Amino acid sequence: MESEFPLLFEQFKHFYKDLKAVNPVKLHDLYHDKVIFKDPVHELHGLDNLDHYFSESIGNLKSCQFVFLDQLVTDEAAYIKWHMFYQHPKLGNEELVLRGMTHILFDTKIYFHEDSYDLGSMIYDHLPVLGRITRLIKKKMTNEQ
């Protein structure tokens, strides 16, 4: 059986290119009903939970686009390095950038998706009080090396 992943992989990248323009029905085209989705904040089981997560998190964003930097793809897995450009009303008006990586496992659909990124860079660094503290800690760590 010839792998359907090249098409699935292109659909995956197209889906994440601009999350604000996403059609939630497309989630069902990409992900298995029993998908496991992990990121630094959540671990979700099942397509219904993933659908709810996307609906909630995308609704809170002003914008969210991914630019894919590098990828390693086999017949059953992929690792994709990316930059996410996003705006969230609670983090100010400027566009923020987060670097991360996604690991996916698949057969005819994606059944495992894990995002790895620095949660501090995504959220904490942009909060008024906590941001000053985290930047100070990072500066001290950098000066000590």
Secondary structure, DSSP 8 states (H G I E B T S, - for coil): ----HHHHHHHHHHHHHBGGG--THHHHHHEEEEEEEE-SS-EEESHHHHHHHHHHHHHT-SEEEEEEEEEEE-SSEEEEEEEEEEE-GGG-SS-EEEEEEEEEEESSSEEEEEEEE-HHHHTGGGSHHHHHHHHHHHHHHHHH-
